[in-house]
Amino acid sequence: MVRESEQCLGASRAFLNVLEQVSQVAPLDRPVLIVGERGAGKELIAERLHFLSERWDAPYLKVNCAALSESLLESELFGHEAGAFTGATRTHKGRFERADQGTLFLDELASTSGAVQEKVLRIIEYGEFERLGGDATRKVNVRLIAAANEDLPDLARRRQFRADLLDRLAFDVITLPPLREREDDVLLLAEHFALNMSVELGRELFPGFTQEAVQSLLDYQWPGNVRELKNLVERAVYRADPKRPISKLVFDPFDSPYRPVGEVSSTDDARLSFPMDLRIHMEKEERQIIEKALDKARFNQRQAAELLGLSYDQLRGLLKKYQLSRRRKGDEHGAA
């Protein structure tokens, strides 16, 4: 049974399709790969896979592979014997060993080295490993769930990720839709986060959002996905008058007239290399400028067009040219 804290909220068709896939693959004792943008909810899906499986009452452990150096990651995953390296004064059981009979979630798997990937592959294939500094082969029974926010097949083609490990992990791949493709879920999630924050602050009620704030939430493209939405809503709730609907949303918490400005390169010459394709170079520059304008306008296309000195139709043509935006409901009125 999935605990309350692990429940995934959403009513959009794209998200419900993901939950249906999770329900189908969760009971199978096979590896699963979760792919999605940062903040899209990969960790919640991994937890759901575990608690809907037959291993729900066994250990569930997780490791962010990008947060540790290669040597520390190997020790954390596979353990080490006393004396294996300087500072290893006693035996340490790794996450695979501690997750025996349960589930291990490896986030940011693409950041791992080839040596770590080889050892992970051996555990998937044979359930065997050795601790660092040890020669005894140990057996474990662990279901592996991995996650990545990169194109692993492309990394495998470029030999930056083991193709054989990818084959074993990809028994089934769950690809999470970004929040911008879950428009029906934005307000549902926003109200959920606002209510929880109000309770945390000891407030008796949440007065809701103004219509202007609601429209801003729907117009924004959410590059940081659900995590960004959660931060924005909680920030708005604690700053707002608890008796009035929320009208002000701060999308960029760094926005300030006193924000330190990074040093600009002394010359653009460092970015230029000859011979060059001038057309490709200029298109790249144009695309970057458009992206910055969209970000400044919080992805409101009419406002971005004004910032660039273009008509709305001119900007729409450039967005189509560079595939920067998919047509959304309300675009013809400048809502997106």
GUTISE-479063 format. One record per residue: residue number from 0; residue in three letters; x, y negated, z of N, C-alpha, C in turn. Coordinates in steps of 0.02 Angstrom, whole numbers, plus 50000, padded with zeros to 5 digits. Each point is the difference from the previous one (the first is absolute). Layout:
NODE|NUM|ala|X|Y|Z|X|Y|Z|X|Y|Z .
...
// end
This chain:
NODE|0|met|50042|50060|50000|49958|49940|50000|50044|49938|50000 .
NODE|1|val|49983|49951|49957|50040|49939|49995|49982|49954|50058 .
NODE|2|arg|50050|49979|50038|49988|49956|50056|49978|49931|49975 .
NODE|3|glu|49966|49962|50044|49973|49935|49982|50054|49954|49972 .
NODE|4|ser|50060|50001|50032|50053|49955|49979|50027|50016|49932 .
NODE|5|glu|49988|50062|49976|50026|50019|49935|49948|49995|49944 .
NODE|6|gln|49940|49975|50016|49949|49997|49948|50019|49949|49947 .
NODE|7|cys|49984|50016|49938|50014|49956|49943|49934|49967|49979 .
NODE|8|leu|50001|49934|49996|49939|49963|49982|50001|49982|49927 .
NODE|9|gly|49942|50007|49968|49994|49981|49931|49938|50030|49969 .
NODE|10|ala|49968|49963|49956|49940|50025|49966|50006|49994|49924 .
NODE|11|ser|50056|49974|49976|50009|49994|49928|50009|50069|49968 .
NODE|12|arg|49981|50005|49937|50005|50064|49966|50073|50024|49997 .
NODE|13|ala|50047|49954|49987|50070|50019|49996|50025|50031|50065 .
NODE|14|phe|49980|49970|50057|50023|50025|50064|49964|50064|50019 .
NODE|15|leu|49935|50005|49986|49963|50062|50015|50028|50059|49961 .
NODE|16|asn|50023|49987|49939|50031|50054|49961|50063|50025|50034 .
NODE|17|val|50039|49955|50030|50060|50020|50037|49981|50043|50059 .
NODE|18|leu|49949|49979|50039|49980|50038|50059|49975|50070|49980 .
NODE|19|glu|49967|50004|49943|49977|50065|49977|50059|50045|49983 .
NODE|20|gln|50050|49971|49967|50060|50039|49985|50036|50023|50063 .
NODE|21|val|50003|49956|50050|50031|50017|50064|49963|50059|50032 .
NODE|22|ser|49934|49997|50000|49961|50054|50030|50011|50067|49966 .
NODE|23|gln|50012|49998|49934|50011|50061|49963|50068|50031|50013 .
NODE|24|val|50051|49957|50004|50068|50027|50006|50022|50010|50073 .
NODE|25|ala|49967|49967|50047|50020|50004|50071|50004|50072|50026 .
NODE|26|pro|49951|50043|49986|50003|50068|50029|50055|50044|49969 .
NODE|27|leu|50027|49981|49942|50050|50041|49967|50068|49989|50031 .
NODE|28|asp|50035|50054|50013|50065|49995|50032|50054|49987|49948 .
NODE|29|arg|49997|49943|49968|50046|49983|49946|50026|49928|50011 .
NODE|30|pro|50059|49984|49972|50024|49931|50004|49953|49953|49962 .
NODE|31|val|49998|49937|50021|49960|49950|49966|50042|49936|49995 .
NODE|32|leu|49996|49968|49943|50035|49937|49988|49949|49944|49996 .
NODE|33|ile|50010|49947|50040|49957|49942|50000|50037|49942|49968 .
NODE|34|val|49970|49970|49950|50031|49945|49963|49956|49938|50006 .
NODE|35|gly|50031|49943|50012|49960|49939|50003|50044|49940|50017 .
NODE|36|glu|49973|49941|49989|50036|49938|50014|50008|49992|50076 .
NODE|37|arg|50045|49956|50019|50010|49986|50071|49936|49974|50030 .
NODE|38|gly|49985|50024|50060|49941|49976|50036|49934|50030|49976 .
NODE|39|ala|50002|50049|49955|49938|50028|49972|49969|50053|50045 .
NODE|40|gly|50036|50023|50051|49970|50048|50046|50026|50071|49994 .
NODE|41|lys|50062|50008|49976|50027|50067|49991|50004|50039|50066 .
NODE|42|glu|50019|49965|50054|50007|50034|50064|49933|50024|50026 .
NODE|43|leu|49947|49961|49990|49933|50022|50021|49977|50062|49962 .
NODE|44|ile|50016|50002|49935|49981|50058|49960|50039|50062|50024 .
NODE|45|ala|50064|49991|50017|50040|50056|50024|49970|50027|50065 .
NODE|46|glu|49980|49956|50045|49969|50022|50063|49935|50037|49987 .
NODE|47|arg|49962|49975|49953|49937|50033|49984|50012|50070|49972 .
NODE|48|leu|50051|50007|49958|50016|50066|49973|50017|50049|50057 .
NODE|49|his|50037|49975|50049|50019|50044|50057|49939|50019|50042 .
NODE|50|phe|49960|49951|50019|49946|50014|50047|49940|50035|49967 .
NODE|51|leu|49999|50004|49934|49949|50039|49966|50026|50070|49981 .
NODE|52|ser|50061|50014|50019|50030|50065|49983|49994|50049|50058 .
NODE|53|glu|50020|50062|49988|49999|50050|50053|50054|49986|50053 .
NODE|54|arg|50045|49954|49985|50054|49984|50047|49982|49940|50044 .
NODE|55|trp|49937|49980|50003|49980|49938|50032|50020|49995|50074 .
NODE|56|asp|50005|50059|50033|50018|49998|50071|50074|50015|50012 .
NODE|57|ala|50039|50003|49946|50072|50011|50005|50035|49932|49993 .
NODE|58|pro|50066|49997|50010|50035|49936|49996|49992|49965|49933 .
NODE|59|tyr|49992|49934|50003|50002|49958|49940|50053|49947|50012 .
NODE|60|leu|50054|50004|49962|50056|49953|50007|50010|49962|49935 .
NODE|61|lys|50029|49941|50006|50012|49959|49940|50067|49965|50005 .
NODE|62|val|50030|49989|49942|50065|49968|49995|49999|49951|49942 .
NODE|63|asn|50021|49938|50012|50011|49952|49946|50072|50008|49976 .
NODE|64|cys|50009|50033|49944|50067|50016|49976|50041|49938|49984 .
NODE|65|ala|49967|49946|49981|50037|49939|49982|50027|49963|50060 .
NODE|66|ala|49977|50018|50060|50020|49964|50060|50065|50026|50031 .
NODE|67|leu|50026|50055|49974|50059|50031|50029|50055|50009|49948 .
NODE|68|ser|50062|49995|50022|50056|50014|49956|50000|50075|49984 .
NODE|69|glu|50039|50019|49948|50000|50070|49979|50021|50047|50057 .
NODE|70|ser|50052|49982|50036|50024|50045|50054|49949|50005|50056 .
NODE|71|leu|49971|49944|50019|49949|50002|50053|49938|50036|49977 .
NODE|72|leu|49982|49992|49937|49940|50034|49974|50010|50075|50001 .
NODE|73|glu|50059|50024|49979|50013|50072|50001|49994|50028|50070 .
NODE|74|ser|50029|49965|50049|49996|50021|50069|49928|50000|50025 .
NODE|75|glu|49962|49947|49980|49931|49994|50023|49955|50054|49970 .
NODE|76|leu|50014|50017|49938|49958|50050|49966|50019|50072|50020 .
NODE|77|phe|50065|50014|50000|50022|50070|50007|50032|50014|50067 .
NODE|78|gly|50013|49948|50040|50031|50011|50065|50075|50008|49996 .
NODE|79|his|50033|50004|50058|50072|50011|50001|50020|50038|50062 .
NODE|80|glu|50057|50032|49995|50029|50035|50058|50046|49953|50038 .
NODE|81|ala|50011|50016|50063|50046|49960|50040|50069|50001|49967 .
NODE|82|gly|50031|49942|49995|50065|49995|49970|50000|49995|49924 .
NODE|83|ala|49941|49996|49970|49996|49998|49927|50032|49936|49972 .
NODE|84|phe|49998|49946|50039|50032|49937|49980|50012|49959|50063 .
NODE|85|thr|50037|49948|49993|50016|49957|50057|49936|49974|50032 .
NODE|86|gly|49993|50012|50065|49941|49978|50036|49947|50054|50007 .
NODE|87|ala|50008|50056|49965|49952|50055|50007|50019|50043|50060 .
NODE|88|thr|49978|49978|50058|50020|50034|50062|49957|50060|50016 .
NODE|89|arg|49941|50004|49969|49957|50058|50013|49959|50018|49938 .
NODE|90|thr|49971|50059|50001|49960|50023|49944|49937|49958|49992 .
NODE|91|his|49985|49986|49937|49940|49960|49985|49957|50037|49949 .
NODE|92|lys|49936|50010|50017|49954|50032|49953|49973|49946|49953 .
NODE|93|gly|50001|50016|49935|49976|49953|49950|49924|50003|49993 .
NODE|94|arg|49974|49955|49958|49928|49995|49990|49971|50064|49970 .
NODE|95|phe|50036|50031|49953|49973|50062|49971|49991|50053|50054 .
NODE|96|glu|50049|50005|50044|49997|50050|50053|49943|49984|50049 .
NODE|97|arg|49992|49937|50017|49949|49980|50048|49930|50003|49969 .
NODE|98|ala|49996|49997|49934|49935|50003|49966|49981|50071|49982 .
NODE|99|asp|50036|50049|50023|49986|50070|49983|49927|50018|50013 .
NODE|100|gln|49968|50031|49952|49929|50019|50000|49954|49941|49988 .
NODE|101|gly|50029|49940|49993|49960|49940|49988|50016|49967|49934 .
NODE|102|thr|49998|49933|50000|50008|49961|49939|50054|49947|50011 .
NODE|103|leu|50041|49990|49949|50049|49946|50001|49987|49954|49941 .
NODE|104|phe|49993|49935|50015|49988|49949|49949|50064|49961|49988 .
NODE|105|leu|50026|50003|49939|50061|49963|49981|49980|49941|49956 .
NODE|106|asp|50003|49941|50029|49984|49940|49963|50063|49973|49966 .
NODE|107|glu|49990|49964|49944|50056|49970|49962|50051|50054|49980 .
NODE|108|leu|49975|50056|49976|50044|50056|49983|50049|49982|49944 .
NODE|109|ala|49982|49953|49957|50043|49983|49943|50065|49969|50023 .
NODE|110|ser|50004|49977|50062|50061|49967|50025|50052|50050|50024 .
NODE|111|thr|49984|50064|50002|50046|50050|50027|50054|50019|49949 .
NODE|112|ser|50056|50025|50026|50056|50020|49958|49987|50069|49969 .
NODE|113|gly|50041|50017|49951|49995|50066|49970|50012|50056|50049 .
NODE|114|ala|50045|49990|50048|50015|50052|50050|49939|50013|50044 .
NODE|115|val|49966|49947|50022|49940|50009|50041|49945|50033|49959 .
NODE|116|gln|49992|49979|49937|49949|50030|49957|50012|50074|49990 .
NODE|117|glu|50063|50020|49993|50016|50071|49991|49980|50041|50061 .
NODE|118|lys|50011|49972|50061|49982|50036|50061|49925|50003|50009 .
NODE|119|val|49965|49946|49981|49927|50001|50003|49972|50052|49952 .
NODE|120|leu|50029|50004|49941|49978|50049|49950|50009|50071|50028 .
NODE|121|arg|50055|50013|50033|50012|50067|50028|49948|50018|50052 .
NODE|122|ile|49980|49951|50040|49949|50014|50051|49933|50014|49967 .
NODE|123|ile|49983|49963|49947|49937|50013|49965|50000|50069|49970 .
NODE|124|glu|50056|50020|49969|50003|50063|49964|50007|50060|50047 .
NODE|125|tyr|50042|49994|50051|50016|50058|50042|49984|49991|50074 .
NODE|126|gly|49984|49939|50021|49988|49988|50071|50063|50005|50042 .
NODE|127|glu|50058|49987|49969|50064|50009|50035|50041|49936|50000 .
NODE|128|phe|50040|49992|50053|50046|49944|50004|50052|50015|50054 .
NODE|129|glu|50053|49960|50002|50049|50002|50054|50006|49931|50031 .
NODE|130|arg|50009|49998|50065|50014|49937|50032|50069|49974|49979 .
NODE|131|leu|50010|49936|50002|50066|49973|49985|50051|50027|50051 .
NODE|132|gly|50056|50023|49975|50051|50028|50043|49987|50072|50022 .
NODE|133|gly|49947|50029|49975|49984|50069|50018|50003|50046|49940 .
NODE|134|asp|50004|50066|50012|50001|50048|49945|49944|50051|50005 .
NODE|135|ala|49957|49992|50051|49944|50047|50008|49942|49976|49957 .
NODE|136|thr|49974|50045|49958|49943|49984|49959|49936|50004|50042 .
NODE|137|arg|49960|49948|49998|49940|49997|50040|49939|49999|49955 .
NODE|138|lys|49946|50029|50024|49938|50006|49962|49947|49953|50030 .
NODE|139|val|49963|49966|49956|49945|49959|50023|49941|50009|49952 .
NODE|140|asn|49940|49987|50026|49939|50001|49960|49969|49931|50006 .
NODE|141|val|50014|49958|49951|49979|49930|50002|49966|49982|49935 .
NODE|142|arg|49942|49967|50005|49970|49972|49939|50029|49931|49989 .
NODE|143|leu|50025|49988|49940|50032|49937|49984|49952|49955|49961 .
NODE|144|ile|49994|49939|50024|49964|49947|49963|50050|49944|49989 .
NODE|145|ala|50008|49979|49938|50048|49948|49984|49964|49942|49967 .
NODE|146|ala|50030|49941|50006|49970|49940|49970|50054|49958|49966 .
NODE|147|ala|49979|49964|49949|50046|49956|49964|49960|49943|49969 .
NODE|148|asn|50033|49943|49993|49969|49944|49965|50038|49985|49935 .
NODE|149|glu|50036|50050|49977|50037|49994|49937|49977|50053|49951 .
NODE|150|asp|50020|49992|49937|49982|50048|49948|50050|50058|50003 .
NODE|151|leu|49984|50052|50037|50046|50056|50009|50016|50037|49935 .
NODE|152|pro|49951|50012|49956|50017|50033|49937|50052|49960|49960 .
NODE|153|asp|49995|49933|50002|50049|49959|49965|50068|50005|50034 .
NODE|154|leu|50001|50000|50067|50063|50008|50036|50032|50068|49984 .
NODE|155|ala|49958|50051|49994|50025|50067|49984|50030|50001|49930 .
NODE|156|arg|49968|49967|49953|50027|49997|49931|50068|49965|49999 .
NODE|157|arg|50008|49951|50044|50064|49964|50003|50048|50032|50049 .
NODE|158|arg|49984|50060|50024|50042|50038|50045|50014|49964|50066 .
NODE|159|gln|49952|49961|50022|50005|49966|50064|49956|50033|50053 .
NODE|160|phe|49966|50053|49980|49961|50041|50046|50000|50071|49972 .
NODE|161|arg|50005|50049|50045|50005|50070|49977|49935|50022|49967 .
NODE|162|ala|50005|50021|49937|49941|50022|49963|49970|50063|50030 .
NODE|163|asp|50043|50045|50025|49973|50062|50029|49962|49986|50065 .
NODE|164|leu|50023|49952|50039|49963|49981|50061|49934|49968|49981 .
NODE|165|leu|50001|49957|49949|49938|49969|49978|49949|50052|49977 .
NODE|166|asp|50024|50051|49965|49956|50054|49977|49966|50035|50059 .
NODE|167|arg|50038|50011|50054|49972|50035|50058|49953|49956|50040 .
NODE|168|leu|50016|49936|50004|49957|49954|50037|49935|49987|49963 .
NODE|169|ala|50002|50002|49935|49942|49980|49960|49951|50057|49989 .
NODE|170|phe|49992|50044|50050|49944|50047|49996|49936|49961|49988 .
NODE|171|asp|49992|49946|50037|49947|49953|49986|50025|49930|50018 .
NODE|172|val|49980|49951|49961|50022|49931|50010|49938|49957|50013 .
NODE|173|ile|50000|49965|50055|49945|49955|50017|50025|49929|49987 .
NODE|174|thr|49970|49967|49951|50020|49932|49982|49948|49951|50029 .
NODE|175|leu|50022|49958|50045|49954|49953|50033|49988|49939|49957 .
NODE|176|pro|49937|49981|49992|49986|49938|49962|50019|49939|50041 .
NODE|177|pro|50030|49949|49970|50015|49939|50037|49934|49965|50020 .
NODE|178|leu|50004|49957|50049|49940|49967|50025|49966|49958|49947 .
NODE|179|arg|50038|49973|49952|49969|49959|49947|49954|50041|49956 .
NODE|180|glu|50008|50067|50001|49955|50044|49963|49944|50028|50044 .
NODE|181|arg|49996|49975|50062|49948|50022|50047|49960|49939|50024 .
NODE|182|glu|49976|49961|49953|49967|49937|50017|49942|50010|50049 .
NODE|183|asp|49964|50055|49993|49943|50013|50045|50022|50012|50072 .
NODE|184|asp|50064|50014|50010|50024|50016|50068|50029|49940|50037 .
NODE|185|val|50012|49946|49965|50036|49943|50031|49961|49973|50059 .
NODE|186|leu|49937|49984|49991|49960|49971|50055|49988|50051|50055 .
NODE|187|leu|49989|50062|49981|49991|50053|50050|50060|50005|50046 .
NODE|188|leu|50059|50001|49971|50062|50004|50039|50012|49936|50040 .
NODE|189|ala|49987|49943|49968|50010|49936|50034|49957|49995|50063 .
NODE|190|glu|49938|50018|49995|49955|49998|50058|50021|50050|50054 .
NODE|191|his|50024|50058|49978|50024|50051|50047|50059|49973|50040 .
NODE|192|phe|50049|49971|49965|50059|49973|50034|49981|49941|50045 .
NODE|193|ala|49953|49959|49977|49980|49942|50039|49964|50022|50064 .
NODE|194|leu|49957|50049|49996|49966|50025|50060|50049|50029|50050 .
NODE|195|asn|50047|50039|49976|50049|50030|50045|50042|49947|50034 .
NODE|196|met|50020|49948|49962|50040|49946|50029|49959|49961|50051 .
NODE|197|ser|49936|49990|49987|49957|49964|50047|49995|50039|50066 .
NODE|198|val|49993|50065|49995|49998|50042|50060|50066|49995|50038 .
NODE|199|glu|50055|50003|49963|50066|49995|50032|50008|49934|50037 .
NODE|200|leu|49970|49947|49975|50005|49934|50031|49947|49990|50055 .
NODE|201|gly|49959|50051|50011|49949|49995|50052|49940|49957|49982 .
NODE|202|arg|49988|49990|49935|49944|49960|49978|49937|50042|49993 .
NODE|203|glu|49943|49970|50013|49936|50037|50001|49974|50014|49930 .
NODE|204|leu|50018|49958|49952|49975|50010|49932|50048|49971|49949 .
NODE|205|phe|49990|50021|49938|50037|49971|49944|49950|49963|49956 .
NODE|206|pro|50007|49935|49992|49950|49960|49965|50000|50007|49924 .
NODE|207|gly|50047|50037|49972|50001|50012|49928|50044|49951|49962 .
NODE|208|phe|49996|50003|49933|50038|49957|49956|49953|49952|49964 .
NODE|209|thr|50024|49941|49984|49961|49955|49958|50000|50027|49929 .
NODE|210|gln|49953|49974|49959|49996|50023|49931|50063|49984|49962 .
NODE|211|glu|50030|49942|50015|50063|49981|49968|50056|50049|50017 .
NODE|212|ala|50003|50021|50064|50051|50048|50021|49988|50068|49967 .
NODE|213|val|49937|50019|49995|49983|50064|49967|50024|49999|49927 .
NODE|214|gln|49988|49944|49966|50020|49996|49930|50076|50002|49994 .
NODE|215|ser|50035|49969|50047|50073|50001|49999|50026|50071|50008 .
NODE|216|leu|49968|50038|50045|50020|50069|50010|49990|50042|49937 .
NODE|217|leu|49946|49987|49964|49984|50038|49940|50043|49979|49941 .
NODE|218|asp|50021|49937|49999|50040|49975|49944|50073|50021|50004 .
NODE|219|tyr|50025|50011|50060|50071|50014|50010|50017|50070|49974 .
NODE|220|gln|50061|50009|49976|50020|50063|49969|50035|50049|50047 .
NODE|221|trp|50016|49980|50061|50027|50043|50052|50062|50040|49979 .
NODE|222|pro|50055|49966|49986|50062|50036|49984|50025|50043|50057 .
NODE|223|gly|49983|49982|50063|50019|50040|50058|49947|50049|50022 .
NODE|224|asn|49945|50004|49961|49947|50049|50010|49968|49995|50069 .
NODE|225|val|49978|50057|50028|49961|50001|50061|50039|49971|50059 .
NODE|226|arg|50065|50012|50002|50040|49973|50055|50000|49924|49999 .
NODE|227|glu|50004|49971|49941|49997|49927|49994|49932|49974|50021 .
NODE|228|leu|49947|50034|49979|49932|49979|50020|49992|50002|50075 .
NODE|229|lys|50024|50052|50032|49995|50007|50072|50036|49942|50036 .
NODE|230|asn|50060|49985|49979|50038|49945|50030|49964|49934|49991 .
NODE|231|leu|49975|49988|49939|49967|49936|49986|49938|49992|50044 .
NODE|232|val|49958|50052|50003|49938|49994|50038|50013|49993|50075 .
NODE|233|glu|50046|50039|50027|50015|49994|50071|50029|49932|50017 .
NODE|234|arg|50041|49973|49955|50028|49934|50010|49944|49947|50000 .
NODE|235|ala|49953|50008|49954|49945|49952|49996|49955|50003|50062 .
NODE|236|val|49987|50060|50025|49956|50008|50058|50030|49968|50062 .
NODE|237|tyr|50063|50011|50014|50027|49974|50062|50009|49924|49997 .
NODE|238|arg|50007|49972|49940|50008|49928|49994|49933|49963|49998 .
NODE|239|ala|49946|50035|49986|49936|49967|49987|49961|49986|50064 .
NODE|240|asp|49953|49954|49995|49952|49988|50053|49955|50061|50005 .
NODE|241|pro|49997|50034|50058|49962|50063|50005|49925|49991|49990 .
NODE|242|lys|49975|49938|49999|49928|49988|49993|49981|49979|49930 .
NODE|243|arg|50049|49992|49956|49986|49978|49931|50025|50051|49949 .
NODE|244|pro|49964|50008|49945|50025|50046|49948|50068|49978|49975 .
NODE|245|ile|50041|50048|49982|50068|49985|49976|49996|49968|49931 .
NODE|246|ser|50031|49941|49994|50001|49965|49937|50070|49993|49971 .
NODE|247|lys|50050|50004|50043|50069|49990|49978|50038|50065|50001 .
NODE|248|leu|50029|50017|49943|50041|50060|49992|50070|49980|49979 .
NODE|249|val|50049|50021|50036|50070|49985|49983|50030|50061|49965 .
NODE|250|phe|50003|49997|49935|50026|50056|49961|50076|50006|50005 .
NODE|251|asp|50033|49944|50007|50074|50001|50006|50020|49971|50067 .
NODE|252|pro|50017|50042|50049|50017|49975|50066|50065|49959|50001 .
NODE|253|phe|50039|50004|49946|50062|49962|49995|49990|49931|49970 .
NODE|254|asp|49939|49986|49978|49986|49936|49967|50005|49943|50051 .
NODE|255|ser|50049|49957|49992|50011|49944|50045|50044|49949|49966 .
NODE|256|pro|49986|49935|50012|50044|49949|49971|50071|50002|50028 .
NODE|257|tyr|50008|50036|50056|50066|50004|50032|50035|50067|49986 .
NODE|258|arg|49972|50038|49955|50030|50065|49983|50069|49991|49971 .
NODE|259|pro|50051|50035|50025|50067|49994|49972|50001|50022|49927 .
NODE|260|val|50035|49962|49960|50004|50015|49929|50065|50037|49986 .
NODE|261|gly|49995|50057|49967|50060|50038|49984|50045|49963|49951 .
NODE|262|glu|50063|50016|50003|50048|49968|49956|49988|50020|49927 .
NODE|263|val|50002|49952|49957|49991|50012|49929|50068|50009|49968 .
NODE|264|ser|50004|50047|49954|50064|50011|49965|50024|49935|49968 .
NODE|265|ser|50064|49988|50004|50029|49938|49975|49988|49991|49925 .
NODE|266|thr|49991|50054|49965|49988|49994|49928|49963|50061|49975 .
NODE|267|asp|49961|49991|49947|49964|50056|49970|50046|50042|49956 .
NODE|268|asp|50062|49976|49990|50045|50036|49955|50013|50071|50023 .
NODE|269|ala|49996|50011|50068|50015|50066|50027|49949|50051|49977 .
NODE|270|arg|49939|49976|49980|49948|50046|49978|50002|50012|49925 .
NODE|271|leu|50043|49965|49967|50003|50006|49927|50059|50043|49979 .
NODE|272|ser|49987|50042|49951|50052|50043|49974|49992|50004|49924 .
NODE|273|phe|50053|49985|49964|49997|50001|49928|50040|50059|49973 .
NODE|274|pro|49980|50029|49943|49940|49981|49961|49935|50019|50037 .
NODE|275|met|49945|49967|49982|49937|50012|50034|49943|49994|49949 .
NODE|276|asp|49942|50027|50019|49939|49993|49960|49961|49942|50030 .
NODE|277|leu|50003|49943|49969|49970|49939|50027|49924|50009|50011 .
NODE|278|arg|49967|50033|49953|49928|50009|50006|49982|50039|50063 .
NODE|279|ile|50036|50055|50012|49986|50041|50059|50015|49961|50064 .
NODE|280|his|50056|49963|49999|50019|49960|50058|49946|49948|50016 .
NODE|281|met|49975|49965|49950|49950|49949|50011|49933|50030|50023 .
NODE|282|glu|49982|50058|49974|49939|50033|50022|50005|50021|50073 .
NODE|283|lys|50059|50022|50020|50010|50019|50070|49993|49939|50046 .
NODE|284|glu|50030|49944|49979|49994|49938|50039|49927|49978|50005 .
NODE|285|glu|49965|50003|49943|49930|49979|49999|49957|50043|50046 .
NODE|286|arg|50012|50065|49998|49962|50046|50043|50012|49984|50074 .
NODE|287|gln|50063|49988|50018|50015|49985|50070|49967|49936|50024 .
NODE|288|ile|49998|49950|49956|49968|49936|50018|49925|50010|50010 .
NODE|289|ile|49969|50039|49956|49929|50013|50006|49985|50037|50065 .
NODE|290|glu|50042|50049|50017|49990|50038|50061|50004|49954|50061 .
NODE|291|lys|50048|49953|49999|50008|49954|50056|49939|49953|50005 .
NODE|292|ala|49974|49979|49944|49941|49957|50001|49939|50037|50026 .
NODE|293|leu|49992|50062|49980|49945|50041|50026|50005|50009|50075 .
NODE|294|asp|50061|50012|50023|50010|50008|50072|49984|49935|50037 .
NODE|295|lys|50022|49944|49972|49987|49935|50031|49926|49985|50003 .
NODE|296|ala|49964|50021|49949|49927|49989|49996|49960|50055|50033 .
NODE|297|arg|50035|50044|50036|49967|50057|50032|49960|50041|49950 .
NODE|298|phe|50028|50006|49940|49973|50041|49945|49933|49974|49973 .
NODE|299|asn|49984|49936|50015|49944|49968|49967|50024|49975|49932 .
NODE|300|gln|49974|50030|49947|50027|49987|49934|49988|49929|49975 .
NODE|301|arg|49944|49970|50017|49987|49932|49979|50049|49951|50034 .
NODE|302|gln|50013|50011|50064|50048|49958|50036|50070|50010|49973 .
NODE|303|ala|50018|50062|49984|50066|50014|49972|50008|49966|49933 .
NODE|304|ala|49947|50000|49959|50003|49966|49935|50013|49926|50009 .
NODE|305|glu|49967|49969|50050|50011|49929|50014|50072|49987|50021 .
NODE|306|leu|50028|50045|50042|50069|49991|50023|50049|50003|49941 .
NODE|307|leu|49983|50039|49949|50045|50009|49942|49985|49951|49944 .
NODE|308|gly|49948|49958|50008|49983|49954|49947|49971|50034|49939 .
NODE|309|leu|49966|50057|50011|49971|50039|49946|49924|49999|50006 .
NODE|310|ser|49966|50015|49946|49928|50012|50005|49989|50070|50028 .
NODE|311|tyr|49940|50012|50024|49984|50066|50028|50010|50054|49947 .
NODE|312|asp|49976|49987|49939|50006|50049|49946|50073|50013|49982 .
NODE|313|gln|50041|49948|50001|50071|50009|49986|50033|50046|50052 .
NODE|314|leu|49983|49989|50064|50029|50043|50052|49975|50071|49992 .
NODE|315|arg|49936|50009|49985|49972|50067|49991|50037|50037|49944 .
NODE|316|gly|50017|49964|49947|50037|50031|49945|50069|50023|50022 .
NODE|317|leu|50033|49960|50042|50067|50019|50024|49995|50058|50049 .
NODE|318|leu|49948|50001|50042|49992|50056|50046|49990|50065|49962 .
NODE|319|lys|49963|49996|49946|49989|50060|49958|50065|50020|49966 .
NODE|320|lys|50038|49950|49976|50062|50014|49965|50049|50038|50045 .
NODE|321|tyr|50006|49976|50063|50049|50029|50046|49969|50053|50046 .
NODE|322|gln|49936|50015|49988|49965|50052|50040|50006|49985|50075 .
NODE|323|leu|49989|49937|50017|50006|49979|50070|49935|50007|50038 .
NODE|324|ser|49945|50009|49966|49936|50003|50035|49952|50042|49960 .
NODE|325|arg|49962|50040|50037|49945|50037|49969|49937|49959|50011 .
NODE|326|arg|49955|50000|49952|49940|49960|50004|49957|50023|50059 .
NODE|327|arg|49980|49953|50042|49958|50016|50058|49935|49962|49995 .
NODE|328|lys|49951|50024|50038|49936|49966|50000|50010|49928|50023 .
NODE|329|gly|49971|49953|49962|50003|49930|50020|50058|49963|49966 .
NODE|330|asp|50042|50035|49961|50057|49967|49968|49977|49943|49954 .
NODE|331|glu|49942|50012|49965|49979|49950|49954|49980|49935|50034 .
NODE|332|his|49991|50004|50067|49984|49940|50038|50059|49976|50040 .
NODE|333|gly|50057|50033|49991|50061|49980|50036|50002|50024|50070 .
NODE|334|ala|49960|50052|50018|49999|50024|50069|50059|50042|50016 .
NODE|335|ala|50031|50031|49949|50055|50045|50015|50066|49968|49987 .
// end
